[in-house]
């Protein structure tokens, strides 16, 4: 801990250190966002699947969180930008595999889980306070295409 504090104190003027710290902050922010924004839908085999296209390679950082969250339930997070999948099945460790190895998951839109999520969103949404500009500010468009509450 002391070494990190010394690094930060002595490196505040170093442009390379500043760039590294800023990049680390951006990666950490995206990890945090996806922990809360991923929407899982079960496929025909009972595997809960979420899709995303993060700017950074963050799948390894999501493994522990979703392993604890889902317990023994099989799940998969598909990184469409990199063609990779973080998955956990049969209580084993989470691992990253190429999407080509996965069986075809099919179209996950329009299932009953998404309809339940849309119903929930409509019931808690206050139409008189709708502010699309502010919503876009807090929720960039690159995430919206994976969220059922933003799709028609």
N, C-alpha and C positions, 0 to 999 in steps of 0.2 A: 504494500500500500504506500509506504514512504517513497519507494522508487517512482511510482506513478505520480505522486505529488511533486517530486523533484523534477520529473520529466516535464510536467505541465508548467511549473514555475519557470524553468530555465528555457523553455521552448516557445513561449508565447510570441516571440518576435520572429521565429523561424517560419518562413512561408511554407516549407514542406510539412512541418509539424501541424501548422494551422490547416492546411489542405487535408491532411490525414484525419485530423479530429473532426473536421466538417463532414468528410465522407463517412466516417463512423457514425456521426449523428444522423445522417440521412438514411443509412442502412438500418440503424436501430429504430428510427421512426417508421420505416416501412414494415419491419418485423412486427412492431406493436400494432400498426394498423391492420395487418393481415390476421393477426391473432383474433381480432374482433370482427373483421369484415368477411371472412370466408364463410360461404353458405354451402353446407353439405346437403346432398340429396342422395338417397339410397338408390343403387342400381338394382337390376333384377336379381343379382346374387346376394344382396344385403350389404354390400360394401358402400360406405358413405363416401361420396366423391365430391370434391370441391375443385374448381378451376380458377386459375389466376395467371397473370402475366406481370410479375414484379419487375421493377427496374434492375434489381440486384439479385444475385444468387443467394437467396435466404432460406431455401428449403431446410438445410441442416439446423438452422436456428429455430424452426417451427416444430421439430420432431418431439422434443420433450414436452412442450405445452400440449400438443394434441394427443400424445400418448397418455398423459395424465387425464386429459379431458374425456377421452373416449373409452378408457379402460380396455376391456377385451374386445370391444366392437371393432371390426375391421374398417379401415379408412384409407383414403388416398387423396393427396393434394397434387394436382396436375399443373405444372409450370408450362404453359403453352408456348411461352417465348423461347424456352431452352429445350423443349421436347423431353423434359424429365418428369419423374413422378416420385414423390415421397409417399411411401405406403407402409402400412403395418397390417399384418394378417396373422391370425391364429395365435395371438398373444406374443409373437416374436418381436424382435427389435424393429424399429422403424428403419427403412433403408431406401436409398435413392436408386431408381432403375430407369432406363430409357423408356419412353412411351411406346416404342416399337414392340417391347416385350409384353406390354399390357394387352389383355383381350379388349376388343372394342367396347367402350363404355356406352356408346349410343348417345342419343340426344337426351340430355337431362333437364331440358326446359319443359315447363308445363305440367310437372307432376303434382301430386296432391300436397306434398310438403311446401312447394313454392306457393300454391294457392293458400295454404294456411298462413304462410308468412305475409303474403299480400293482404289477407284479411286482418291480421294483427296490425300491420302497418296502417291500414285504412282506419282501424278502430282507435289507434292512439294518435293519429295525425290530426292536427287542427288546421283545417283548410283556410281559415281566416288569417293564420299566421304563416302561410306558405310563402317562402322566399327562395326561389330557384337560384338566384345569384349567390346568396349566402351558402346554400346547399352545395353548389358547385365549388365554392371556396373551401369548404371543409371536406368535400368528397370529390376528388378529381375524377374526371370522366373515365380514366383508365380503370378505375375500380367499379364504376357504375354498371358497366356491361355485364358484370358477374353477380349483381345484386338484383333479386327479383322485384324489390320494391321500386326500382328505377325502370324496369322493363314494362312495356304495355301489356 
